[in-house]
């Protein structure tokens, strides 16, 4: 059983006794037929068996029965030998398990207990909400920028380098040094292996950094050396 209940299904009974479910259904129908023929008003079939349905592997509704403890006792009379004993032991153990579970469940009997139960349920709900909120926060914290956002950052990088080259009239070699410097600066600042790994929450910060970026002293010195080399060439 998936949950502890006060009945067993004919599917469970079939598994316990090692019989095909259709044969268990047939046996139960024979028993109920005999009860209907013999009952004098003192026997209630629902005290033993109740009709029910279940969904098979195809999702189709199929008939089954639910058996009370008395129903299991009556069903066991149709079996003899080892199988009958094994079934009796199996259903007795199962119903004892159900009874122990029911005893452990305290049903509120006063207004105070009802309030305590409601508060307990509310606390459990709040705890679950806290977990969900933490998970959502973690997702937001670790969400990466989209491909479109990366393209926007790349575009700002190109514009920034082009602007510096235009203002200082720098050549292609100097342009390559600027790209390398700016790219390395971005990776160091955001601790990422490449711009595509920048987190979504840092997107605007990345754009601002690129737009206000200035070449490092080392890059400026390298560009200056290139200029001196060009002058002496």
KEDRENFI-27089 format. One line per field, with one value per residue (C-alpha): residue in one letter; x negated, y negated, z. Coordinates in pm, whole numbers, plus 32768, in hexadecimal, padded with zeros to 4 digits. Layout:
residues N
rest	(A | ...) $
xx	(X | ...) $
yy	(Y | ...) $
zz	(Z | ...) $
This chain:
residues 233
rest	(X | X | X | X | X | X | X | X | X | X | X | X | X | X | X | X | X | X | X | X | X | X | X | X | X | X | X | X | X | X | X | X | X | X | X | X | X | X | X | X | X | X | X | X | X | X | X | X | X | X | X | X | X | X | X | X | X | X | X | X | X | X | X | X | X | X | X | X | X | X | X | X | X | X | X | X | X | X | X | X | X | X | X | X | X | X | X | X | X | X | X | X | X | X | X | X | X | X | X | X | X | X | X | X | X | X | X | X | X | X | X | X | X | X | X | X | X | X | X | X | X | X | X | X | X | X | X | X | X | X | X | X | X | X | X | X | X | X | X | X | X | X | X | X | X | X | X | X | X | X | X | X | X | X | X | X | X | X | X | X | X | X | X | X | X | X | X | X | X | X | X | X | X | X | X | X | X | X | X | X | X | X | X | X | X | X | X | X | X | X | X | X | X | X | X | X | X | X | X | X | X | X | X | X | X | X | X | X | X | X | X | X | X | X | X | X | X | X | X | X | X | X | X | X | X | X | X | X | X | X | X | X | X) $
xx	(8000 | 7F86 | 8032 | 80AA | 8221 | 832B | 8362 | 8299 | 82DA | 831A | 81DA | 8117 | 81C9 | 8173 | 8006 | 8012 | 80AC | 7FEE | 8123 | 8190 | 8260 | 837E | 8398 | 839E | 84B7 | 8571 | 854C | 85C7 | 86F3 | 8747 | 8733 | 8810 | 8904 | 891B | 8949 | 8A63 | 8B10 | 8AED | 8B0A | 8C31 | 8BFC | 8AED | 89CC | 894D | 8872 | 87C5 | 873F | 8674 | 864B | 8687 | 866F | 8567 | 849A | 832D | 826D | 819C | 8053 | 8111 | 81CD | 8313 | 8405 | 841F | 84F7 | 846B | 84E1 | 8480 | 8476 | 84A3 | 83FB | 853A | 8535 | 83D0 | 8433 | 8557 | 8481 | 8379 | 847A | 8468 | 82FA | 8259 | 80F9 | 7FC3 | 805A | 817F | 8096 | 7FAF | 80D1 | 815E | 800C | 7FE3 | 8134 | 8124 | 7FD0 | 8051 | 8184 | 80B9 | 7FD6 | 8107 | 818B | 803C | 8030 | 8190 | 8135 | 8009 | 80DC | 816B | 82BB | 82FA | 841A | 8413 | 840B | 82A9 | 8231 | 82DA | 8226 | 80DB | 8114 | 8162 | 802B | 7F56 | 7FDA | 7FA0 | 7E3B | 7DF8 | 7E84 | 7DA8 | 7C77 | 7CC3 | 7CEF | 7B9F | 7AFC | 7BA2 | 7B3A | 79D4 | 79D2 | 7A60 | 795B | 7845 | 78C5 | 78CC | 7771 | 76D9 | 77A0 | 76B9 | 76ED | 77A0 | 76F7 | 7799 | 7709 | 75AF | 75D2 | 7625 | 74ED | 7419 | 74A6 | 744A | 72EA | 72BC | 7343 | 7261 | 7126 | 7186 | 71BC | 7065 | 6FBA | 706B | 7016 | 6EA7 | 6E84 | 6E07 | 6DBB | 6E2E | 6D1B | 6D80 | 6EEB | 6E9A | 6DEC | 6F1E | 7007 | 6F27 | 6F0F | 7084 | 70DF | 6FF2 | 7074 | 71DB | 717F | 70BC | 71C8 | 72E6 | 7210 | 7281 | 71C7 | 727A | 7381 | 7494 | 7471 | 74C6 | 75F1 | 7737 | 7732 | 75E3 | 7653 | 7684 | 754C | 7487 | 750C | 74B1 | 7355 | 7316 | 7398 | 72B7 | 7188 | 702B | 6EFC | 6E09 | 6CB3 | 6C0E | 6CE8 | 6CA8 | 6B31 | 6B44 | 6C09 | 6B0A | 69F0 | 6AA6 | 6AC4 | 6950 | 6905 | 69DF | 692B | 67D1 | 683A) $
yy	(8000 | 7EA3 | 7E1D | 7EC8 | 7EEF | 7FBC | 80A0 | 816E | 816A | 82A5 | 8252 | 826D | 83AC | 8440 | 83EE | 8485 | 85CE | 85E5 | 85F0 | 8536 | 8406 | 8474 | 85B9 | 84FC | 8422 | 855F | 85F7 | 84BB | 84A7 | 8611 | 85C5 | 8492 | 855C | 8661 | 854F | 84B6 | 8607 | 8653 | 8501 | 84C5 | 8354 | 8381 | 839A | 825E | 82AA | 8157 | 81CA | 82C4 | 8246 | 8103 | 80D1 | 7FE0 | 7F92 | 7F59 | 7EE3 | 7FE1 | 7F9C | 7F10 | 7E1C | 7ED9 | 7F0C | 8075 | 8112 | 817F | 81B6 | 8132 | 8235 | 81E7 | 82BF | 838E | 83AA | 842E | 852C | 859F | 85AD | 867D | 878F | 87E2 | 8843 | 8965 | 89D7 | 88FD | 87F1 | 87BF | 879F | 86B0 | 85D2 | 85D1 | 8566 | 8459 | 83B1 | 83CA | 831C | 8213 | 81C1 | 81BB | 80BE | 7FEC | 7FFC | 7F93 | 7E6D | 7E00 | 7E10 | 7D30 | 7C27 | 7B46 | 7AB7 | 795D | 7960 | 77FC | 769D | 7674 | 77AF | 773F | 75EF | 769D | 7780 | 7654 | 759B | 76CF | 76F1 | 757E | 7599 | 76BF | 75F9 | 74CF | 75B0 | 7638 | 74D6 | 7476 | 7599 | 7534 | 73C8 | 7434 | 7508 | 73E8 | 72FB | 73F0 | 7413 | 7299 | 7276 | 7377 | 7329 | 72D4 | 71C5 | 7221 | 723C | 70F1 | 704B | 70D0 | 703D | 6EEC | 6EF9 | 6F5D | 6E37 | 6D46 | 6DDA | 6D9E | 6C3B | 6BEB | 6C69 | 6BBB | 6A74 | 6A81 | 6ADC | 69BF | 68BC | 6924 | 6984 | 6AE0 | 6BF6 | 6D62 | 6DE0 | 6CE7 | 6D46 | 6EB4 | 6E55 | 6D8F | 6EB3 | 6F9D | 6EAB | 6E64 | 6FD2 | 703A | 6F24 | 6F9B | 7103 | 709D | 6FB2 | 70AB | 71E2 | 7292 | 7355 | 7295 | 7187 | 7288 | 72F7 | 71A2 | 71BC | 7115 | 7042 | 6FAC | 6F53 | 6DDD | 6DCB | 6E69 | 6D6B | 6C49 | 6CD7 | 6CF5 | 6B97 | 6AF5 | 6BD8 | 6B4E | 6C15 | 6C8D | 6BEB | 6D1C | 6D0A | 6B94 | 6BD4 | 6CE6 | 6C01 | 6AEC | 6BD8 | 6C32 | 6AC0 | 6A8A | 6BB6 | 6B2A | 69D9 | 6A77 | 6B65) $
zz	(8000 | 7FB5 | 80EC | 8226 | 8207 | 82B9 | 818C | 8097 | 7F23 | 7E5F | 7DA1 | 7EE5 | 7F42 | 7DED | 7E2B | 7F8A | 7F1C | 7DD3 | 7CF7 | 7BC2 | 7C1F | 7B3E | 7C03 | 7D4E | 7CC1 | 7C58 | 7DB4 | 7E60 | 7D79 | 7DC9 | 7F3E | 7F20 | 7E51 | 7F66 | 8068 | 7F9E | 7F87 | 80F9 | 81A0 | 8281 | 82C0 | 83C6 | 82CD | 8226 | 80FD | 811B | 826B | 81A3 | 803F | 7F83 | 7E0D | 7D8E | 7C57 | 7C01 | 7AD1 | 7A16 | 7962 | 7839 | 7917 | 78EA | 7A0A | 7A84 | 7B95 | 7CE2 | 7E46 | 7F98 | 80AE | 821E | 8324 | 8337 | 81BC | 81C3 | 82CD | 81F8 | 80BD | 8172 | 81B3 | 803F | 8062 | 8116 | 8160 | 8152 | 8071 | 815C | 8287 | 81CF | 8169 | 82CA | 8356 | 8248 | 827A | 83F6 | 83F3 | 8304 | 83D2 | 8512 | 8468 | 8411 | 8574 | 8606 | 8517 | 8577 | 86E9 | 86AC | 8601 | 870D | 86A7 | 873B | 8833 | 88B7 | 882A | 88AD | 87FA | 86B7 | 86CE | 8712 | 85E6 | 8508 | 8584 | 8547 | 83E4 | 83A8 | 8428 | 8343 | 821C | 8274 | 8287 | 812E | 80AA | 813F | 8089 | 7F40 | 7F6E | 7FB6 | 7E7A | 7DAC | 7E3E | 7DEB | 7C87 | 7C5D | 7CF3 | 7C08 | 7ACC | 79A9 | 78A8 | 7768 | 7615 | 75BC | 76F5 | 76A4 | 7549 | 75E7 | 76C2 | 7595 | 74D5 | 75EE | 75F7 | 7482 | 749A | 75C0 | 7515 | 73CF | 748B | 7531 | 73E7 | 7334 | 743F | 7455 | 72E6 | 733C | 7244 | 7236 | 7320 | 742C | 73F3 | 743A | 757F | 75ED | 75A4 | 766D | 7791 | 77A0 | 7779 | 7892 | 7972 | 7949 | 799B | 7AD1 | 7B53 | 7B30 | 7B6C | 7A2E | 7920 | 780B | 77E2 | 77A7 | 7912 | 79A5 | 7A90 | 7A34 | 7B71 | 7B01 | 799F | 79D5 | 7AA9 | 798B | 7891 | 7978 | 79AD | 7837 | 77EE | 78F8 | 78C8 | 7894 | 781A | 7922 | 794F | 78B7 | 777F | 775D | 7776 | 766C | 7585 | 75C0 | 7562 | 7423 | 73D1 | 740A | 732F | 721A | 7231 | 7210 | 70FE) $
